[in-house]
């Protein structure tokens, strides 16, 4: 069985209150929850939050909610605490600011873990704007779609005469998406470890996985959907919805 846990904390540094901010008339976290419920391989979807307000909003649209009031360094640490003792073959951390996550991508992450990979995540095509934006994360991979590094910086450095299109087309650099699937032993190992020096430097929890020596498999999405990291992202997502209408 597979549980998807959506961590949604009240005190987002870059965008306080983003979980309950309205997108198309619905809270952002509801969009994420509904995407998770459409994943065919998931058997349970839970919102984990430290906020009574977020809990009430989520319960109003029928979500299962777990209040986790502890101070956690990352969403993965919160997910691990909530899922401790569960009898699952895979636990997914779907970040609450991913309202447009493709359910098929969620299923592919789950399938990778069930196939024996200890950790799996997802990435979409990288464009120049994403590569230059510190609110968006680039993942570098090897030829077997295993993560080599994650960064908010424009990586790798490009020498003159190396076109960005060549790099992006190689798929060795891609835009990371806010989802992780874990085999329970890997999740427990991550939660037991302190944040690593690379994780602290970049502010990226997934670097702890690499620092621990855990292989991270990257499944490929056809596109990199908008995630809600800042108020500007919310405005862009709202404009995109209006454009569809």
C-alpha positions in Angstrom: 0.0 0.0 0.0 1.1 3.6 -0.6 0.3 6.7 1.4 0.7 10.2 0.0 1.4 12.8 2.7 1.0 16.5 1.8 3.0 18.6 4.3 1.4 22.0 4.6 2.8 24.3 7.3 1.5 27.7 8.2 4.9 29.5 8.4 6.2 29.4 4.9 9.2 31.7 4.7 8.7 32.9 1.2 4.9 33.0 1.1 3.1 32.8 4.5 -0.4 31.4 4.2 0.1 30.0 0.7 -1.6 26.7 1.6 -4.9 28.4 2.0 -4.4 31.1 -0.6 -7.1 31.0 -3.2 -6.3 29.8 -6.7 -9.3 29.7 -9.0 -11.5 30.1 -6.0 -10.1 27.1 -4.2 -7.3 26.8 -1.7 -3.9 25.9 -3.2 -3.7 22.8 -0.9 -7.0 21.6 -2.2 -5.7 21.5 -5.8 -2.7 19.5 -4.5 -4.9 17.1 -2.6 -7.2 16.5 -5.5 -4.2 15.8 -7.8 -3.0 13.2 -5.2 -6.4 11.5 -5.0 -6.3 10.9 -8.8 -3.1 8.9 -8.5 -4.2 5.3 -9.2 -1.4 3.6 -7.2 -2.1 5.5 -4.0 -4.3 4.0 -1.3 -4.3 6.9 1.2 -3.9 10.7 1.0 -3.2 12.7 4.2 -2.5 16.3 4.8 0.0 16.9 7.6 0.0 20.3 9.1 0.9 22.3 12.2 -2.0 24.7 11.7 -5.6 24.5 13.0 -6.6 26.9 10.3 -5.1 24.7 7.5 -6.6 21.6 9.1 -10.1 23.2 9.2 -9.8 24.2 5.5 -8.7 20.7 4.5 -11.4 19.0 6.5 -14.0 21.2 4.9 -13.3 19.5 1.5 -13.1 16.0 3.0 -9.4 15.5 3.4 -7.9 13.3 6.0 -5.7 15.5 8.2 -3.0 14.8 10.8 -2.0 17.7 13.1 1.8 17.5 13.6 2.8 20.4 15.9 6.5 19.6 16.2 9.2 21.7 14.8 10.6 19.9 11.8 13.5 21.0 9.6 11.8 20.0 6.4 8.6 18.6 4.9 10.2 15.2 4.6 11.0 15.2 8.4 7.3 16.0 9.0 6.2 13.3 6.6 8.5 10.8 8.4 7.1 11.7 11.8 3.5 11.3 10.6 4.1 8.0 8.8 6.1 6.4 11.5 4.5 3.0 12.3 2.4 2.9 9.2 2.4 -0.4 7.2 3.1 1.0 3.8 5.4 -0.2 1.0 5.9 3.4 -0.2 5.4 6.8 1.4 5.2 9.9 -0.9 5.9 13.4 0.1 3.9 15.6 -2.3 4.6 19.2 -1.4 1.6 21.3 -0.8 2.6 23.9 -3.2 2.3 21.6 -6.2 -1.3 22.2 -7.3 -0.8 21.1 -10.9 1.2 17.9 -10.3 0.3 15.3 -12.9 -1.3 12.2 -11.2 0.5 10.0 -13.8 3.8 11.4 -12.5 2.8 10.6 -9.0 2.1 7.0 -10.1 5.5 6.8 -11.8 7.3 7.9 -8.7 5.4 5.2 -6.7 6.2 2.6 -9.3 9.9 3.4 -9.1 9.9 2.8 -5.3 7.9 -0.4 -5.6 10.4 -1.6 -8.2 13.2 -1.4 -5.6 14.5 2.1 -5.7 14.9 3.5 -2.2 14.1 7.1 -3.2 12.4 8.5 -6.3 11.5 12.0 -7.4 10.5 13.7 -10.7 11.7 16.4 -13.1 10.5 18.1 -16.1 12.1 19.9 -19.1 14.3 22.8 -18.1 14.1 26.3 -19.6 16.4 29.2 -19.3 14.0 31.1 -17.0 13.8 28.2 -14.5 17.6 27.7 -14.6 18.1 31.3 -13.5 15.4 31.4 -10.8 16.6 30.6 -7.3 13.0 29.7 -6.3 13.1 26.8 -8.9 15.5 23.9 -8.6 17.7 22.2 -11.2 18.6 18.5 -10.9 21.6 17.1 -12.7 21.4 13.4 -13.5 23.6 10.6 -14.8 22.8 8.5 -17.9 20.7 6.2 -15.8 18.4 9.0 -14.5 20.0 9.0 -11.0 20.4 12.4 -9.4 23.9 13.8 -9.1 23.1 17.1 -7.5 20.2 19.6 -6.9 20.8 23.3 -6.9 19.0 26.7 -6.8 21.9 28.0 -8.9 22.3 27.8 -12.6 24.2 24.5 -12.9 26.3 23.3 -14.5 28.3 26.4 -15.4 28.2 26.8 -19.1 31.4 27.8 -20.9 31.1 30.2 -23.9 30.0 28.2 -27.0 27.9 25.7 -25.1 24.3 26.4 -26.0 21.7 26.1 -23.3 19.5 24.2 -25.7 22.1 21.5 -26.0 22.2 21.1 -22.2 18.4 21.1 -21.8 18.0 18.7 -24.7 20.4 16.2 -23.2 18.1 15.8 -20.2 21.1 15.7 -17.9 19.8 19.0 -16.5 16.1 19.2 -15.6 13.7 21.2 -13.5 13.0 19.4 -10.2 9.4 18.9 -9.1 8.2 18.9 -5.5 7.6 15.2 -5.0 9.5 12.3 -3.3 8.7 8.7 -3.0 10.4 6.7 -0.2 10.8 3.1 0.7 10.1 3.1 4.5 13.7 2.1 5.5 15.1 5.0 3.5 12.7 7.5 4.9 13.5 6.4 8.5 17.2 6.8 7.7 16.8 10.3 6.3 14.7 11.3 9.3 17.3 10.0 11.8 20.1 12.1 10.2 20.7 15.8 10.8 20.6 18.2 8.0 23.8 18.0 6.0 26.2 20.8 5.0 25.0 20.9 1.4 21.4 20.8 2.5 21.9 23.8 4.8 23.8 25.7 2.1 21.2 25.4 -0.6 18.1 25.0 1.6 17.2 21.8 -0.2 16.2 18.8 1.8 16.9 16.4 -1.1 20.6 17.0 -0.7 20.5 15.2 2.6 19.5 12.0 0.6 22.5 12.3 -1.6 24.8 13.2 1.3 23.7 10.0 3.0 24.6 8.0 -0.1 21.1 7.1 -1.0 20.5 6.7 -4.8 17.7 9.0 -6.0 15.9 7.9 -9.1 14.4 10.7 -11.3 11.3 9.9 -13.3 10.6 12.2 -16.2 7.5 14.4 -16.6 6.5 15.8 -19.9 6.3 19.3 -18.5 7.3 21.2 -15.3 4.0 22.5 -13.9 3.8 25.8 -12.0 4.6 25.4 -8.3 3.5 28.1 -5.8 6.6 29.4 -4.1 5.9 33.1 -4.1 2.9 35.5 -4.5 4.1 36.1 -8.0 3.8 32.3 -8.8 0.2 32.4 -7.5 -0.6 35.4 -9.7 0.9 33.6 -12.7 -1.0 30.4 -12.0 -4.2 32.4 -11.6 -3.6 34.1 -15.0 -3.0 30.7 -16.5 -6.3 29.5 -15.2 -8.1 32.5 -16.6 -6.4 32.0 -20.0 -7.8 28.4 -20.1 -11.3 29.8 -19.5 
